[in-house]
Amino acid sequence: MADSVVLDPVDLHILRLLQNDARTTYRELAAEVGVAPSTCMDRVTRLRRSGVILGHQLRLDPARLGRGLQALLLVQVRPHRRELIGPFVDRIRALPESRALFHLTGPDDYLVQVAVADTADLQRLVLDEFTSRREVARVETRLIFQQWECGPLLPPGSPPGPRPGSPPGPPVG
C-alpha cells in the first residue's frame, strides 16, 4: 500500500478543481486558489511526482462507440494460483471490451466491467474469452442498467466540496 501524502488546503483546492476539469490552465487554477501561476505549476508538478495525480484521461461514451450494453462479470478462477492469475489478468486487460478489472475477496475472484454491442456480443465474449479458459471455473453476469459517477475523491477528513451534477447527477456510459 502506498504511503499517504500530506496535503494542505491549497493542494486540496487544486485537486478538487482539476478533478472537475483536468484541462484547467495553471493561470485559471492560480486565480481560483489565490497563488501565483508558477506556484500553482510547482504544486501540480509535486502532486504528480508524489503519485497523488496519476494522469489525465479522455472519457469516451461506450454507447456512441457501438457498445451500449455494459455488464459486470463475476469470475471464479480455479485453481487460484499465481502462475495462472498473471496470464488471465493480462488477457482480460487486453480485451477491448474490458473497462475495469478488480481482484476480490470472497467466493468470486474477479469482477470485470465490460462494454459490448448487445446481448449476442456479451454471450460471445463470455463464451469465447472467459469460460473457454481452463482456469475459469464460473462466470456470473450482471447487466448494468444505469451508472453514475461519484466523486471527487479527496483524502479522508478533507472538507467536502460541491459535487458537480448533484443531485442526482447524469448517468454515465
Backbone bond lengths (Angstrom), bond angles and torsions (degrees), N, CA, C in turn:
res aa  C-N    CA-C-N  psi(-1)  N-CA   C-N-CA  omega(-1)  CA-C   N-CA-C  phi
1 M - - - 1.452 - - 1.530 108.45 -
2 A 1.323 116.36 136.24 1.455 121.24 -177.60 1.528 110.52 -71.96
3 D 1.325 114.21 151.24 1.457 119.31 177.07 1.514 110.04 -73.53
4 S 1.330 116.91 146.53 1.458 121.69 176.39 1.519 109.27 -71.47
5 V 1.303 114.96 152.64 1.459 121.91 177.59 1.517 107.12 -111.29
6 V 1.335 116.80 135.03 1.463 121.10 178.90 1.529 108.43 -76.93
7 L 1.317 114.96 125.62 1.461 121.69 -178.62 1.516 109.79 -121.11
8 D 1.325 116.06 135.40 1.462 119.65 176.57 1.528 108.89 -94.59
9 P 1.337 117.78 174.66 1.463 120.39 -177.56 1.534 113.66 -58.06
10 V 1.329 118.34 -32.92 1.469 120.31 178.36 1.534 109.89 -66.85
11 D 1.339 116.74 -44.51 1.464 120.38 177.07 1.528 110.30 -58.58
12 L 1.319 116.75 -46.18 1.464 120.75 -179.12 1.522 111.23 -61.99
13 H 1.329 116.83 -39.74 1.464 120.68 178.67 1.527 109.81 -64.85
14 I 1.325 117.59 -43.85 1.471 121.65 177.81 1.528 109.99 -60.28
15 L 1.320 116.96 -46.41 1.465 120.22 -179.42 1.522 111.68 -62.31
16 R 1.320 116.71 -42.23 1.464 120.31 179.46 1.531 110.23 -61.03
17 L 1.323 116.76 -43.96 1.464 120.31 -179.98 1.527 111.47 -66.13
18 L 1.326 117.06 -43.90 1.463 120.15 -179.19 1.528 112.20 -68.13
19 Q 1.323 117.66 -33.45 1.462 119.45 176.71 1.520 111.26 -64.32
20 N 1.300 116.12 -34.38 1.454 119.40 -179.65 1.516 112.35 -78.80
21 D 1.346 117.47 -28.48 1.461 121.81 177.17 1.529 108.59 -157.90
22 A 1.324 116.24 98.07 1.469 121.24 -177.19 1.524 112.23 -68.71
23 R 1.327 117.58 -10.89 1.469 120.29 179.29 1.528 112.50 -89.00
24 T 1.317 117.81 2.22 1.463 121.31 178.82 1.528 108.92 -59.75
25 T 1.322 116.00 131.70 1.469 120.32 -178.60 1.524 110.20 -76.24
26 Y 1.336 115.70 161.10 1.464 120.10 176.86 1.521 110.07 -60.39
27 R 1.308 117.19 -37.95 1.467 121.10 179.71 1.525 110.68 -62.84
28 E 1.338 116.81 -44.70 1.471 120.62 178.67 1.526 111.06 -66.30
29 L 1.337 116.35 -42.83 1.465 120.23 177.54 1.525 110.90 -59.33
30 A 1.335 114.80 -48.25 1.468 120.25 -177.78 1.523 111.16 -59.42
31 A 1.329 116.83 -43.00 1.466 120.41 -179.79 1.529 111.01 -63.94
32 E 1.320 116.54 -41.00 1.465 121.22 -178.84 1.524 111.68 -70.01
33 V 1.337 116.87 -37.55 1.462 122.09 -175.67 1.525 112.18 -86.45
34 G 1.338 116.20 -25.67 1.460 119.93 179.33 1.512 114.26 90.31
35 V 1.324 117.49 32.84 1.464 121.93 176.17 1.534 107.98 -129.51
36 A 1.323 116.16 169.48 1.461 120.95 177.64 1.531 109.71 -70.67
37 P 1.341 118.33 148.93 1.466 120.40 178.43 1.533 113.22 -55.52
38 S 1.325 117.72 -37.29 1.475 119.66 179.36 1.531 110.51 -66.65
39 T 1.328 116.65 -38.17 1.471 121.00 176.95 1.526 109.63 -64.60
40 C 1.304 116.14 -42.22 1.463 121.14 179.34 1.527 109.90 -62.49
41 M 1.326 117.04 -44.27 1.463 121.31 179.25 1.527 110.46 -62.50
42 D 1.323 117.14 -42.11 1.467 121.25 178.21 1.530 111.02 -61.43
43 R 1.322 116.45 -42.40 1.464 120.60 -179.64 1.532 111.08 -65.63
44 V 1.325 116.86 -44.12 1.464 119.67 179.30 1.528 109.85 -64.06
45 T 1.326 117.43 -40.60 1.467 121.24 177.28 1.525 110.21 -60.50
46 R 1.339 117.32 -44.17 1.472 121.46 178.29 1.533 110.64 -63.11
47 L 1.332 117.18 -40.29 1.464 120.92 179.31 1.531 110.79 -65.68
48 R 1.319 117.80 -34.47 1.472 120.98 175.56 1.522 110.75 -68.88
49 R 1.319 116.25 -48.98 1.480 120.91 -177.97 1.522 112.20 -62.22
50 S 1.321 116.73 -34.05 1.468 120.14 -179.00 1.530 111.74 -81.04
51 G 1.323 117.47 -5.71 1.456 120.79 177.80 1.510 114.92 86.95
52 V 1.337 118.50 4.88 1.464 120.53 177.02 1.527 109.29 -69.52
53 I 1.328 117.17 -45.72 1.463 122.40 174.83 1.520 106.46 -94.00
54 L 1.314 115.96 118.64 1.457 120.75 -175.22 1.524 113.32 -91.71
55 G 1.307 117.71 -20.10 1.460 119.77 -178.15 1.512 110.12 155.37
56 H 1.294 114.55 -169.56 1.462 121.70 179.10 1.514 107.05 -128.49
57 Q 1.320 116.96 138.34 1.448 120.64 -178.25 1.512 110.30 -126.80
58 L 1.316 113.57 147.23 1.447 121.33 171.34 1.519 106.38 -96.61
59 R 1.318 117.72 123.20 1.456 121.43 179.92 1.516 109.28 -93.25
60 L 1.313 116.23 134.03 1.453 122.28 179.99 1.517 109.66 -114.96
61 D 1.320 116.42 151.05 1.457 121.83 177.56 1.524 108.21 -89.87
62 P 1.345 117.92 109.58 1.468 120.11 -177.57 1.535 112.87 -56.78
63 A 1.326 117.42 -37.86 1.471 120.28 -178.27 1.520 111.13 -62.57
64 R 1.315 117.46 -39.45 1.463 120.48 -179.94 1.532 112.28 -73.15
65 L 1.336 115.70 -11.71 1.461 120.61 176.69 1.527 111.36 -102.94
66 G 1.336 116.17 15.68 1.458 120.21 177.37 1.512 114.69 83.65
67 R 1.329 117.04 14.35 1.472 121.11 178.65 1.521 109.66 -124.06
68 G 1.313 115.28 66.27 1.461 121.35 -173.77 1.511 115.82 -80.06
69 L 1.327 118.39 -8.94 1.457 121.40 179.46 1.526 108.60 -107.04
70 Q 1.337 115.59 122.86 1.459 119.68 177.00 1.526 108.91 -115.58
71 A 1.324 114.74 147.20 1.459 120.17 -178.29 1.520 109.80 -144.55
72 L 1.332 114.85 160.15 1.458 122.84 172.01 1.516 106.82 -110.82
73 L 1.321 116.09 128.77 1.461 121.41 178.30 1.524 108.42 -110.14
74 L 1.313 116.37 121.06 1.460 122.50 174.75 1.521 106.44 -93.35
75 V 1.321 116.35 118.86 1.460 121.38 -171.96 1.524 109.98 -118.55
76 Q 1.328 114.91 130.88 1.461 121.07 174.76 1.524 107.23 -108.68
77 V 1.334 115.85 126.44 1.461 122.21 -178.57 1.528 108.20 -109.02
78 R 1.349 116.43 131.01 1.459 121.00 178.63 1.515 109.23 -138.66
79 P 1.285 119.80 133.01 1.458 125.37 -9.29 1.524 109.79 -73.30
80 H 1.298 115.32 150.27 1.460 121.63 -178.28 1.529 107.89 -86.66
81 R 1.341 114.59 79.06 1.467 120.46 -177.91 1.522 109.64 -121.21
82 R 1.318 115.03 148.00 1.468 122.29 -175.60 1.531 112.66 -53.77
83 E 1.328 117.84 -41.01 1.468 119.07 -176.45 1.531 112.63 -67.75
84 L 1.322 118.22 -20.00 1.461 121.67 175.46 1.527 111.63 -92.74
85 I 1.327 115.87 -31.77 1.457 121.27 -174.89 1.525 111.82 -66.53
86 G 1.320 117.51 -45.49 1.468 120.57 -178.32 1.513 113.24 -55.12
87 P 1.341 118.51 -54.78 1.464 119.75 178.49 1.533 113.03 -62.79
88 F 1.342 116.70 -36.13 1.469 119.85 177.95 1.526 110.32 -61.70
89 V 1.330 116.70 -50.44 1.466 121.32 -179.84 1.527 110.62 -60.36
90 D 1.325 117.39 -45.09 1.470 120.56 179.64 1.524 111.08 -59.33
91 R 1.334 117.24 -43.26 1.469 120.77 -178.63 1.522 111.16 -66.45
92 I 1.308 117.32 -45.21 1.474 120.41 -177.91 1.528 110.19 -65.68
93 R 1.326 117.49 -41.32 1.472 120.33 178.59 1.520 112.15 -64.71
94 A 1.327 117.61 -27.24 1.461 121.43 -178.60 1.532 112.96 -81.52
95 L 1.324 117.30 -14.98 1.465 119.45 -179.75 1.525 110.47 -67.96
96 P 1.321 118.60 131.97 1.469 120.08 -179.93 1.531 112.79 -64.56
97 E 1.324 117.32 -21.40 1.471 120.78 179.60 1.523 112.60 -78.97
98 S 1.333 117.61 -20.22 1.467 120.83 -176.27 1.516 111.10 -72.35
99 R 1.328 115.87 130.39 1.465 122.42 178.89 1.520 111.58 -108.09
100 A 1.332 117.28 -35.39 1.467 121.65 179.94 1.524 107.70 -157.33
101 L 1.327 115.21 149.28 1.460 121.38 -179.82 1.521 107.79 -136.68
102 F 1.322 115.82 129.55 1.458 121.87 -178.48 1.523 109.10 -125.96
103 H 1.337 117.24 134.90 1.458 123.15 172.54 1.523 105.60 -92.72
104 L 1.326 117.69 127.82 1.463 122.28 -169.78 1.526 112.86 -117.06
105 T 1.325 115.30 165.20 1.452 121.90 164.07 1.521 106.66 -97.24
106 G 1.317 116.66 168.78 1.460 120.16 177.73 1.515 111.98 96.16
107 P 1.334 116.75 -165.89 1.465 120.39 -174.15 1.534 113.84 -67.30
108 D 1.320 117.34 -27.04 1.460 121.17 178.56 1.520 108.72 -101.03
109 D 1.312 115.34 140.64 1.459 119.89 -177.08 1.523 112.82 -90.80
110 Y 1.325 117.05 -31.81 1.464 120.89 -176.58 1.509 110.57 -138.36
111 L 1.316 114.28 149.63 1.451 123.05 170.41 1.524 105.77 -122.60
112 V 1.325 115.98 123.58 1.457 121.19 -177.87 1.516 108.34 -120.48
113 Q 1.327 116.75 124.17 1.461 120.90 173.26 1.524 106.58 -92.90
114 V 1.334 115.76 127.80 1.456 120.96 -179.16 1.523 110.29 -126.68
115 A 1.327 115.76 155.45 1.464 122.77 174.46 1.524 107.04 -127.03
116 V 1.337 116.27 123.37 1.459 122.56 -176.76 1.531 109.70 -132.60
117 A 1.335 115.28 171.23 1.467 119.92 -177.65 1.526 112.17 -71.83
118 D 1.336 116.75 -44.01 1.466 120.66 -174.37 1.525 108.77 -164.27
119 T 1.339 116.52 -174.55 1.463 119.38 -176.88 1.526 112.09 -66.15
120 A 1.330 118.38 -33.89 1.473 120.27 176.97 1.526 110.34 -64.39
121 D 1.325 116.82 -39.32 1.463 121.05 177.85 1.529 110.42 -67.38
122 L 1.327 117.26 -37.73 1.465 121.39 176.64 1.528 110.32 -64.31
123 Q 1.330 116.84 -43.50 1.461 120.37 178.15 1.528 110.63 -61.96
124 R 1.323 117.54 -43.44 1.463 121.48 177.37 1.522 110.35 -58.90
125 L 1.333 116.86 -46.47 1.459 121.58 -178.97 1.527 111.24 -60.66
126 V 1.336 116.84 -48.27 1.462 120.72 -178.65 1.526 110.72 -62.73
127 L 1.333 117.42 -46.13 1.459 120.37 -176.83 1.528 112.78 -72.60
128 D 1.321 117.16 -43.64 1.468 120.15 -174.26 1.524 113.83 -83.30
129 E 1.313 118.00 -32.40 1.466 120.14 -173.05 1.532 114.16 -108.37
130 F 1.311 117.47 -17.19 1.465 119.30 -177.83 1.530 111.42 -114.53
131 T 1.323 116.85 -70.02 1.468 118.65 -172.89 1.520 113.10 -68.53
132 S 1.315 118.65 -15.40 1.465 120.58 176.81 1.529 112.21 -77.49
133 R 1.320 116.93 -12.86 1.474 120.78 179.72 1.527 108.98 -81.09
134 R 1.335 115.79 136.06 1.479 121.16 -177.70 1.516 112.84 -56.95
135 E 1.323 116.65 -39.32 1.463 119.28 -173.96 1.531 113.92 -78.60
136 V 1.325 117.85 -10.82 1.470 120.50 -179.37 1.526 108.91 -86.13
137 A 1.326 115.37 114.39 1.463 121.71 -178.69 1.528 111.69 -88.50
138 R 1.344 116.90 -32.08 1.467 119.73 -174.12 1.515 109.54 -160.00
139 V 1.329 116.11 144.86 1.463 122.47 173.97 1.522 107.83 -134.33
140 E 1.317 116.38 127.46 1.471 121.93 171.38 1.512 107.61 -112.97
141 T 1.316 116.15 140.34 1.463 121.62 -175.75 1.518 110.56 -115.29
142 R 1.316 115.73 134.71 1.470 122.68 174.55 1.525 107.69 -126.92
143 L 1.328 117.34 123.54 1.459 120.76 176.99 1.520 109.74 -77.25
144 I 1.300 115.96 145.06 1.466 121.55 176.66 1.526 107.35 -98.36
145 F 1.317 116.63 116.49 1.460 120.53 177.72 1.522 111.29 -78.64
146 Q 1.320 115.84 -43.51 1.455 120.76 -176.50 1.520 108.54 -154.57
147 Q 1.324 115.56 151.58 1.465 121.09 -178.15 1.526 108.53 -137.69
148 W 1.327 115.85 141.30 1.454 121.67 175.23 1.509 108.68 -124.43
149 E 1.297 115.88 147.29 1.460 119.49 172.89 1.513 108.64 -86.23
150 C 1.300 115.14 147.61 1.453 122.06 174.66 1.511 107.00 -117.63
151 G 1.276 117.31 168.42 1.457 117.20 177.02 1.495 109.90 137.39
152 P 1.259 119.89 -173.37 1.452 125.64 -4.34 1.527 111.43 -75.85
153 L 1.326 115.01 155.00 1.454 121.60 178.73 1.524 108.32 -82.14
154 L 1.295 115.81 117.83 1.464 120.52 176.11 1.518 108.02 -129.42
155 P 1.320 117.79 158.98 1.466 120.75 -177.98 1.527 112.24 -57.96
156 P 1.344 116.60 151.16 1.462 119.80 177.74 1.523 110.98 -56.30
157 G 1.318 115.56 141.66 1.455 120.75 177.43 1.513 113.92 86.71
158 S 1.338 118.50 -9.62 1.464 118.96 178.23 1.522 108.13 -78.51
159 P 1.328 116.70 146.77 1.461 118.88 -177.84 1.517 110.60 -67.22
160 P 1.331 117.23 135.84 1.459 119.37 179.15 1.517 110.38 -68.78
161 G 1.293 115.36 142.74 1.458 121.21 176.91 1.507 109.22 -106.33
162 P 1.316 116.46 176.14 1.457 118.28 177.31 1.522 109.69 -63.35
163 R 1.312 115.60 141.04 1.457 120.44 -179.37 1.516 108.21 -102.40
164 P 1.329 116.82 121.32 1.453 119.49 -178.39 1.522 110.82 -59.85
165 G 1.330 115.86 137.34 1.447 120.27 177.17 1.519 114.38 77.72
166 S 1.320 119.03 8.16 1.466 121.36 -177.96 1.518 108.85 -90.17
167 P 1.270 117.21 156.31 1.431 129.26 -35.60 1.521 110.45 -80.63
168 P 1.299 124.74 165.59 1.447 125.95 -23.39 1.508 112.07 -84.88
169 G 1.326 118.40 -6.67 1.458 121.27 179.03 1.512 111.19 93.22
170 P 1.313 115.57 152.13 1.468 119.28 -178.69 1.515 111.24 -77.22
171 P 1.333 116.66 149.08 1.457 118.96 176.36 1.528 110.20 -66.94
172 V 1.311 115.82 152.60 1.463 122.30 179.56 1.513 107.82 -118.16
173 G 1.333 115.84 142.15 1.481 120.86 174.72 1.430 112.04 65.08
